[in-house]
Amino acid sequence: MSASPLGFAHLLDGLKAAGEDTRLRLLALIGEGELTVTELTEILGQSQPRISRHLKLLAEAGLVERFREASWVFYRRAVDTPGAALTDALLDLMAPDDDVLLRDRERLEAVRAARAAQAQDYFRAHAHEWDAIRRLHAPEEQVEAAIRSALSGVRVGSLLDLGTGTGRILELFADEMERGVGIDLSAEMLAVARANLERAGVRNATVRQGDIYNLALPRDAFDVVIVHQVLHFLEDAPRAIREAARVLRPGGRLLIVDFDPHDLEFLREQHAHRRLGFAPEIMESWLVQAGLVPQSHRLLAPKGEGGLTVSLWLARDPRVVLAQSPQGPAQQNKEVA
């Protein structure tokens, strides 16, 4: 994804911000992935106030982006700021075998290893919960194949994964998307997702903490939104669908993966499921109310009797973008039913 050229003032501010030893090292480290102030302090061996001041300058110049997750503050490379083009150019110019950057990268790997160990401890402690449910439905490989099939032929330039959990959906589409964003309310699960994405070498995806009912994301931002095994946990599934539809670009697709109606009450009692599946007509009515057009509905049968049937609903935003004409820029129209 090519970034827009910078104006003179933005370029000058960016060069001033980057033109210092520690700040250039910080930029190189953040280019490797999202990091906290604490982690950057540990890697560079400098005081937290000093690192925070440098990060503030980089953020003000638009070279990095700052976001809060519970009590943690993370920094990531700029994507949607005027300084993103300069960030990309500076990172491309850095020699990967430079001695200073190599030492910093070694310490970064040690921090990542510690983060991964912590995430895996959490995952092991809760793995039995996911395993108990996975045993009740079609194999995960079959579900993932169905997800890919549902989006076959669909542009996946920008992808939003709501309730990203372990980050598996972002990993699954890493080679097809330009950028991916995963949202989850659980800081613990986000730690698992970051560790998994780093281990898989996924560099075009980021995860962040957020409210599925009130996404801190602009309207018309994503080509594809996926909600995988999330809605049955929610009190207000229609509201979440409306919010997912809000961030879809014209012609974008929403894919919902959840369960067909069932009577396994223990999932409500032991695993916090609010809804025991969704009837097709109910889900389709919610999609229509959100302004989307249902496209397909597919069922995946469970492995045995009394298991869970997985449902996949695909819907699209009915707006279309007209090709740009000599008279002016493209216009967005609502499709006439």
Contacts in CASP RR format, 6 or more apart in sequence:
PFRMAT RR
TARGET T0000
AUTHOR 0000-0000-0000
METHOD contacts of the structure
MODEL  1
MSASPLGFAHLLDGLKAAGEDTRLRLLALIGEGELTVTELTEILGQSQPR
ISRHLKLLAEAGLVERFREASWVFYRRAVDTPGAALTDALLDLMAPDDDV
LLRDRERLEAVRAARAAQAQDYFRAHAHEWDAIRRLHAPEEQVEAAIRSA
LSGVRVGSLLDLGTGTGRILELFADEMERGVGIDLSAEMLAVARANLERA
GVRNATVRQGDIYNLALPRDAFDVVIVHQVLHFLEDAPRAIREAARVLRP
GGRLLIVDFDPHDLEFLREQHAHRRLGFAPEIMESWLVQAGLVPQSHRLL
APKGEGGLTVSLWLARDPRVVLAQSPQGPAQQNKEVA
1 178 0 8 1.000
1 179 0 8 1.000
3 83 0 8 1.000
3 84 0 8 1.000
3 85 0 8 1.000
3 88 0 8 1.000
4 82 0 8 1.000
4 85 0 8 1.000
5 85 0 8 1.000
6 82 0 8 1.000
6 83 0 8 1.000
6 85 0 8 1.000
6 86 0 8 1.000
7 82 0 8 1.000
10 82 0 8 1.000
10 83 0 8 1.000
10 86 0 8 1.000
11 86 0 8 1.000
13 61 0 8 1.000
14 61 0 8 1.000
14 62 0 8 1.000
14 63 0 8 1.000
14 83 0 8 1.000
14 86 0 8 1.000
15 86 0 8 1.000
16 61 0 8 1.000
17 23 0 8 1.000
17 57 0 8 1.000
17 58 0 8 1.000
17 60 0 8 1.000
17 61 0 8 1.000
17 62 0 8 1.000
17 63 0 8 1.000
18 24 0 8 1.000
18 27 0 8 1.000
18 58 0 8 1.000
18 61 0 8 1.000
18 63 0 8 1.000
18 86 0 8 1.000
18 90 0 8 1.000
20 54 0 8 1.000
22 44 0 8 1.000
22 46 0 8 1.000
22 50 0 8 1.000
22 51 0 8 1.000
22 54 0 8 1.000
23 54 0 8 1.000
23 57 0 8 1.000
23 58 0 8 1.000
24 90 0 8 1.000
25 44 0 8 1.000
25 100 0 8 1.000
25 101 0 8 1.000
25 104 0 8 1.000
26 40 0 8 1.000
26 44 0 8 1.000
26 51 0 8 1.000
26 54 0 8 1.000
26 55 0 8 1.000
26 58 0 8 1.000
26 64 0 8 1.000
26 75 0 8 1.000
27 58 0 8 1.000
27 63 0 8 1.000
27 64 0 8 1.000
27 77 0 8 1.000
27 87 0 8 1.000
27 90 0 8 1.000
27 91 0 8 1.000
28 91 0 8 1.000
28 94 0 8 1.000
28 101 0 8 1.000
28 104 0 8 1.000
29 35 0 8 1.000
29 40 0 8 1.000
29 43 0 8 1.000
29 44 0 8 1.000
29 104 0 8 1.000
29 105 0 8 1.000
29 108 0 8 1.000
30 40 0 8 1.000
30 64 0 8 1.000
30 75 0 8 1.000
30 76 0 8 1.000
30 77 0 8 1.000
31 76 0 8 1.000
31 77 0 8 1.000
31 87 0 8 1.000
31 91 0 8 1.000
32 105 0 8 1.000
32 108 0 8 1.000
33 76 0 8 1.000
33 77 0 8 1.000
33 198 0 8 1.000
33 203 0 8 1.000
34 74 0 8 1.000
34 75 0 8 1.000
34 76 0 8 1.000
34 194 0 8 1.000
34 206 0 8 1.000
34 207 0 8 1.000
35 43 0 8 1.000
35 74 0 8 1.000
35 75 0 8 1.000
35 108 0 8 1.000
35 111 0 8 1.000
36 72 0 8 1.000
36 73 0 8 1.000
36 74 0 8 1.000
36 75 0 8 1.000
37 48 0 8 1.000
37 51 0 8 1.000
37 52 0 8 1.000
37 55 0 8 1.000
37 73 0 8 1.000
37 75 0 8 1.000
38 48 0 8 1.000
38 72 0 8 1.000
39 111 0 8 1.000
39 115 0 8 1.000
40 51 0 8 1.000
40 55 0 8 1.000
40 75 0 8 1.000
41 47 0 8 1.000
41 48 0 8 1.000
41 51 0 8 1.000
42 107 0 8 1.000
42 111 0 8 1.000
43 104 0 8 1.000
43 107 0 8 1.000
43 108 0 8 1.000
43 111 0 8 1.000
44 51 0 8 1.000
44 104 0 8 1.000
44 107 0 8 1.000
55 64 0 8 1.000
55 66 0 8 1.000
55 75 0 8 1.000
58 64 0 8 1.000
58 75 0 8 1.000
59 65 0 8 1.000
59 66 0 8 1.000
59 75 0 8 1.000
61 83 0 8 1.000
62 78 0 8 1.000
62 81 0 8 1.000
62 82 0 8 1.000
62 83 0 8 1.000
62 84 0 8 1.000
62 87 0 8 1.000
63 77 0 8 1.000
63 78 0 8 1.000
63 81 0 8 1.000
63 83 0 8 1.000
63 86 0 8 1.000
63 87 0 8 1.000
63 90 0 8 1.000
64 75 0 8 1.000
64 76 0 8 1.000
64 77 0 8 1.000
64 78 0 8 1.000
64 87 0 8 1.000
65 75 0 8 1.000
65 76 0 8 1.000
65 77 0 8 1.000
65 78 0 8 1.000
65 79 0 8 1.000
65 80 0 8 1.000
65 81 0 8 1.000
66 73 0 8 1.000
66 74 0 8 1.000
66 75 0 8 1.000
67 73 0 8 1.000
67 74 0 8 1.000
67 76 0 8 1.000
67 208 0 8 1.000
68 74 0 8 1.000
68 209 0 8 1.000
69 187 0 8 1.000
69 190 0 8 1.000
69 208 0 8 1.000
69 209 0 8 1.000
70 187 0 8 1.000
70 209 0 8 1.000
72 187 0 8 1.000
74 208 0 8 1.000
76 206 0 8 1.000
77 84 0 8 1.000
77 87 0 8 1.000
77 91 0 8 1.000
78 84 0 8 1.000
78 87 0 8 1.000
79 179 0 8 1.000
79 206 0 8 1.000
94 101 0 8 1.000
95 101 0 8 1.000
112 195 0 8 1.000
112 198 0 8 1.000
115 191 0 8 1.000
115 194 0 8 1.000
115 195 0 8 1.000
116 195 0 8 1.000
116 198 0 8 1.000
116 199 0 8 1.000
118 191 0 8 1.000
119 188 0 8 1.000
119 191 0 8 1.000
119 192 0 8 1.000
119 194 0 8 1.000
119 195 0 8 1.000
119 196 0 8 1.000
120 192 0 8 1.000
120 195 0 8 1.000
122 188 0 8 1.000
122 191 0 8 1.000
122 192 0 8 1.000
123 166 0 8 1.000
123 192 0 8 1.000
129 271 0 8 1.000
132 271 0 8 1.000
133 267 0 8 1.000
133 271 0 8 1.000
133 308 0 8 1.000
134 140 0 8 1.000
135 303 0 8 1.000
136 264 0 8 1.000
136 302 0 8 1.000
136 303 0 8 1.000
136 306 0 8 1.000
136 307 0 8 1.000
136 308 0 8 1.000
137 143 0 8 1.000
137 259 0 8 1.000
137 300 0 8 1.000
137 302 0 8 1.000
137 303 0 8 1.000
137 307 0 8 1.000
137 308 0 8 1.000
137 309 0 8 1.000
137 310 0 8 1.000
138 300 0 8 1.000
138 301 0 8 1.000
138 302 0 8 1.000
138 303 0 8 1.000
138 310 0 8 1.000
139 303 0 8 1.000
142 300 0 8 1.000
143 257 0 8 1.000
143 300 0 8 1.000
143 310 0 8 1.000
144 168 0 8 1.000
144 172 0 8 1.000
146 298 0 8 1.000
146 300 0 8 1.000
146 310 0 8 1.000
146 312 0 8 1.000
147 169 0 8 1.000
147 172 0 8 1.000
147 226 0 8 1.000
147 228 0 8 1.000
147 255 0 8 1.000
147 257 0 8 1.000
147 312 0 8 1.000
148 172 0 8 1.000
150 255 0 8 1.000
150 296 0 8 1.000
150 298 0 8 1.000
150 312 0 8 1.000
150 314 0 8 1.000
151 224 0 8 1.000
151 253 0 8 1.000
151 255 0 8 1.000
151 314 0 8 1.000
154 223 0 8 1.000
154 224 0 8 1.000
154 252 0 8 1.000
154 253 0 8 1.000
155 223 0 8 1.000
155 224 0 8 1.000
155 252 0 8 1.000
156 173 0 8 1.000
156 176 0 8 1.000
156 177 0 8 1.000
156 223 0 8 1.000
156 224 0 8 1.000
157 176 0 8 1.000
157 177 0 8 1.000
157 178 0 8 1.000
157 179 0 8 1.000
157 223 0 8 1.000
157 224 0 8 1.000
158 177 0 8 1.000
158 178 0 8 1.000
158 179 0 8 1.000
158 180 0 8 1.000
158 181 0 8 1.000
158 221 0 8 1.000
158 222 0 8 1.000
158 223 0 8 1.000
158 224 0 8 1.000
158 249 0 8 1.000
159 169 0 8 1.000
159 170 0 8 1.000
159 173 0 8 1.000
159 177 0 8 1.000
159 179 0 8 1.000
159 180 0 8 1.000
159 181 0 8 1.000
159 222 0 8 1.000
159 223 0 8 1.000
159 224 0 8 1.000
159 225 0 8 1.000
159 226 0 8 1.000
160 180 0 8 1.000
160 181 0 8 1.000
160 182 0 8 1.000
160 183 0 8 1.000
160 217 0 8 1.000
160 221 0 8 1.000
160 222 0 8 1.000
160 224 0 8 1.000
160 225 0 8 1.000
160 226 0 8 1.000
160 244 0 8 1.000
160 247 0 8 1.000
161 167 0 8 1.000
161 169 0 8 1.000
161 170 0 8 1.000
161 180 0 8 1.000
161 181 0 8 1.000
161 182 0 8 1.000
161 183 0 8 1.000
161 225 0 8 1.000
161 226 0 8 1.000
161 228 0 8 1.000
162 182 0 8 1.000
162 183 0 8 1.000
162 212 0 8 1.000
162 225 0 8 1.000
162 226 0 8 1.000
162 227 0 8 1.000
162 230 0 8 1.000
162 240 0 8 1.000
162 244 0 8 1.000
163 182 0 8 1.000
163 183 0 8 1.000
163 184 0 8 1.000
163 185 0 8 1.000
163 212 0 8 1.000
163 227 0 8 1.000
163 228 0 8 1.000
163 230 0 8 1.000
164 170 0 8 1.000
164 182 0 8 1.000
164 183 0 8 1.000
164 184 0 8 1.000
164 189 0 8 1.000
164 190 0 8 1.000
164 193 0 8 1.000
164 207 0 8 1.000
165 184 0 8 1.000
165 186 0 8 1.000
165 189 0 8 1.000
165 190 0 8 1.000
165 192 0 8 1.000
165 193 0 8 1.000
166 189 0 8 1.000
166 192 0 8 1.000
166 193 0 8 1.000
166 196 0 8 1.000
167 182 0 8 1.000
167 192 0 8 1.000
167 193 0 8 1.000
167 196 0 8 1.000
167 197 0 8 1.000
167 205 0 8 1.000
167 207 0 8 1.000
168 196 0 8 1.000
169 226 0 8 1.000
169 228 0 8 1.000
170 180 0 8 1.000
170 182 0 8 1.000
170 193 0 8 1.000
170 197 0 8 1.000
170 202 0 8 1.000
170 205 0 8 1.000
170 207 0 8 1.000
171 196 0 8 1.000
171 197 0 8 1.000
171 200 0 8 1.000
171 202 0 8 1.000
171 205 0 8 1.000
173 180 0 8 1.000
173 224 0 8 1.000
174 200 0 8 1.000
174 201 0 8 1.000
174 202 0 8 1.000
174 204 0 8 1.000
174 205 0 8 1.000
177 204 0 8 1.000
177 205 0 8 1.000
177 224 0 8 1.000
178 204 0 8 1.000
179 204 0 8 1.000
179 205 0 8 1.000
179 206 0 8 1.000
180 204 0 8 1.000
180 205 0 8 1.000
180 206 0 8 1.000
181 205 0 8 1.000
181 206 0 8 1.000
181 207 0 8 1.000
181 208 0 8 1.000
181 217 0 8 1.000
181 222 0 8 1.000
182 193 0 8 1.000
182 205 0 8 1.000
182 206 0 8 1.000
182 207 0 8 1.000
182 208 0 8 1.000
183 207 0 8 1.000
183 208 0 8 1.000
183 209 0 8 1.000
183 210 0 8 1.000
183 212 0 8 1.000
183 215 0 8 1.000
184 190 0 8 1.000
184 193 0 8 1.000
184 207 0 8 1.000
184 209 0 8 1.000
184 210 0 8 1.000
185 209 0 8 1.000
185 210 0 8 1.000
185 211 0 8 1.000
185 212 0 8 1.000
186 209 0 8 1.000
187 209 0 8 1.000
190 207 0 8 1.000
190 208 0 8 1.000
190 209 0 8 1.000
193 207 0 8 1.000
194 207 0 8 1.000
197 205 0 8 1.000
197 207 0 8 1.000
210 216 0 8 1.000
212 230 0 8 1.000
212 234 0 8 1.000
212 240 0 8 1.000
212 243 0 8 1.000
213 236 0 8 1.000
213 239 0 8 1.000
213 240 0 8 1.000
213 243 0 8 1.000
214 243 0 8 1.000
215 243 0 8 1.000
215 246 0 8 1.000
215 247 0 8 1.000
217 247 0 8 1.000
218 247 0 8 1.000
219 246 0 8 1.000
219 247 0 8 1.000
220 247 0 8 1.000
220 248 0 8 1.000
220 249 0 8 1.000
220 250 0 8 1.000
221 247 0 8 1.000
221 249 0 8 1.000
222 247 0 8 1.000
222 248 0 8 1.000
222 249 0 8 1.000
222 252 0 8 1.000
223 248 0 8 1.000
223 249 0 8 1.000
223 252 0 8 1.000
223 253 0 8 1.000
224 252 0 8 1.000
224 253 0 8 1.000
224 254 0 8 1.000
224 255 0 8 1.000
225 244 0 8 1.000
225 245 0 8 1.000
225 247 0 8 1.000
225 248 0 8 1.000
225 253 0 8 1.000
225 254 0 8 1.000
225 255 0 8 1.000
226 254 0 8 1.000
226 255 0 8 1.000
226 256 0 8 1.000
226 257 0 8 1.000
227 240 0 8 1.000
227 241 0 8 1.000
227 244 0 8 1.000
227 254 0 8 1.000
227 255 0 8 1.000
227 256 0 8 1.000
227 257 0 8 1.000
227 258 0 8 1.000
228 257 0 8 1.000
229 257 0 8 1.000
229 258 0 8 1.000
229 259 0 8 1.000
230 240 0 8 1.000
230 258 0 8 1.000
231 237 0 8 1.000
231 240 0 8 1.000
231 241 0 8 1.000
231 256 0 8 1.000
231 258 0 8 1.000
231 275 0 8 1.000
231 278 0 8 1.000
232 258 0 8 1.000
232 259 0 8 1.000
232 273 0 8 1.000
232 274 0 8 1.000
232 275 0 8 1.000
232 276 0 8 1.000
232 277 0 8 1.000
232 278 0 8 1.000
233 272 0 8 1.000
233 273 0 8 1.000
233 274 0 8 1.000
234 240 0 8 1.000
234 274 0 8 1.000
234 275 0 8 1.000
235 274 0 8 1.000
237 275 0 8 1.000
237 278 0 8 1.000
237 286 0 8 1.000
238 286 0 8 1.000
238 289 0 8 1.000
238 290 0 8 1.000
241 254 0 8 1.000
241 256 0 8 1.000
241 286 0 8 1.000
241 287 0 8 1.000
241 290 0 8 1.000
242 289 0 8 1.000
242 290 0 8 1.000
244 254 0 8 1.000
244 290 0 8 1.000
245 254 0 8 1.000
245 290 0 8 1.000
245 291 0 8 1.000
245 292 0 8 1.000
245 317 0 8 1.000
248 254 0 8 1.000
248 292 0 8 1.000
248 317 0 8 1.000
249 317 0 8 1.000
250 317 0 8 1.000
250 319 0 8 1.000
250 320 0 8 1.000
250 321 0 8 1.000
250 332 0 8 1.000
251 316 0 8 1.000
251 317 0 8 1.000
251 318 0 8 1.000
251 319 0 8 1.000
251 320 0 8 1.000
251 321 0 8 1.000
252 316 0 8 1.000
252 317 0 8 1.000
253 295 0 8 1.000
253 314 0 8 1.000
253 315 0 8 1.000
253 316 0 8 1.000
253 317 0 8 1.000
254 287 0 8 1.000
254 292 0 8 1.000
254 314 0 8 1.000
254 315 0 8 1.000
254 316 0 8 1.000
254 317 0 8 1.000
255 312 0 8 1.000
255 313 0 8 1.000
255 314 0 8 1.000
256 283 0 8 1.000
256 311 0 8 1.000
256 312 0 8 1.000
256 313 0 8 1.000
256 315 0 8 1.000
257 310 0 8 1.000
257 311 0 8 1.000
257 312 0 8 1.000
258 277 0 8 1.000
258 278 0 8 1.000
258 310 0 8 1.000
258 311 0 8 1.000
259 276 0 8 1.000
259 277 0 8 1.000
259 278 0 8 1.000
259 308 0 8 1.000
259 309 0 8 1.000
259 310 0 8 1.000
259 311 0 8 1.000
260 277 0 8 1.000
260 278 0 8 1.000
260 279 0 8 1.000
260 280 0 8 1.000
260 299 0 8 1.000
260 308 0 8 1.000
260 309 0 8 1.000
260 310 0 8 1.000
260 311 0 8 1.000
261 276 0 8 1.000
261 277 0 8 1.000
261 278 0 8 1.000
261 279 0 8 1.000
262 276 0 8 1.000
262 277 0 8 1.000
262 306 0 8 1.000
262 307 0 8 1.000
262 308 0 8 1.000
262 309 0 8 1.000
263 276 0 8 1.000
264 276 0 8 1.000
264 306 0 8 1.000
264 307 0 8 1.000
264 308 0 8 1.000
265 276 0 8 1.000
267 273 0 8 1.000
267 276 0 8 1.000
268 274 0 8 1.000
268 276 0 8 1.000
277 311 0 8 1.000
278 311 0 8 1.000
280 297 0 8 1.000
280 311 0 8 1.000
280 313 0 8 1.000
283 297 0 8 1.000
283 311 0 8 1.000
283 313 0 8 1.000
284 294 0 8 1.000
284 297 0 8 1.000
284 313 0 8 1.000
287 293 0 8 1.000
287 294 0 8 1.000
287 313 0 8 1.000
287 315 0 8 1.000
288 294 0 8 1.000
291 317 0 8 1.000
291 318 0 8 1.000
292 315 0 8 1.000
292 316 0 8 1.000
292 317 0 8 1.000
292 318 0 8 1.000
293 315 0 8 1.000
293 316 0 8 1.000
293 317 0 8 1.000
293 318 0 8 1.000
293 335 0 8 1.000
294 313 0 8 1.000
294 314 0 8 1.000
294 315 0 8 1.000
295 314 0 8 1.000
295 315 0 8 1.000
295 316 0 8 1.000
296 312 0 8 1.000
296 313 0 8 1.000
296 314 0 8 1.000
297 311 0 8 1.000
297 312 0 8 1.000
297 313 0 8 1.000
297 314 0 8 1.000
298 311 0 8 1.000
298 312 0 8 1.000
299 309 0 8 1.000
299 310 0 8 1.000
299 311 0 8 1.000
299 312 0 8 1.000
300 309 0 8 1.000
300 310 0 8 1.000
300 311 0 8 1.000
300 312 0 8 1.000
301 309 0 8 1.000
302 308 0 8 1.000
302 309 0 8 1.000
318 334 0 8 1.000
318 335 0 8 1.000
319 332 0 8 1.000
319 333 0 8 1.000
319 334 0 8 1.000
319 335 0 8 1.000
320 332 0 8 1.000
320 333 0 8 1.000
320 335 0 8 1.000
321 330 0 8 1.000
321 331 0 8 1.000
321 332 0 8 1.000
322 330 0 8 1.000
322 331 0 8 1.000
322 332 0 8 1.000
322 333 0 8 1.000
323 330 0 8 1.000
324 330 0 8 1.000
END
